[in-house]
Amino acid sequence: MRIDHVQVSCPPGGEDVARAFYRDALGLTEVAKPLLLAGRGGCWFKDGEVEIHVGVEADFRPARKAHPALAVEDLDALAATLEWLGYPVTWDNETIPGRRRFHTADGHGNRIEIV
């Protein structure tokens, strides 16, 4: 078993804010949604085995606890990039012994863990 994708949400019209984070800041590639789903709004991103779907919710509330965790090769470089772009970076290297990680939030406030 493996995870096929993770979905996070955004408010109606929030796709460009999502693109700024997932595509521009994290470096994921935007992929076309299937034609039958494209009319619902949202956007999809992929990099290797990682796939994140951003769906539109009319009564959107950011996920502040539930979150995807993305593993990257250069944790410090990504943290610096995100901070430079204005995204929050909160380090937590004590909670799980031996694991360096930080939390950030996409442009809509959804929690994202980076390990």
Sequence and secondary structure as in RCSB ss.txt:
>XXXX:A:sequence
MRIDHVQVSCPPGGEDVARAFYRDALGLTEVAKPLLLAGRGGCWFKDGEVEIHVGVEADFRPARKAHPALAVEDL
DALAATLEWLGYPVTWDNETIPGRRRFHTADGHGNRIEIV
>XXXX:A:secstr
     EEEEE TT HHHHHIIIIIIT  EEE   HHHHTT  EEEEETTEEEEEEE TT    SS   EE  S H
HHHHHHHHHTT   EE  SSSTT   EEEE TT  EEEE 
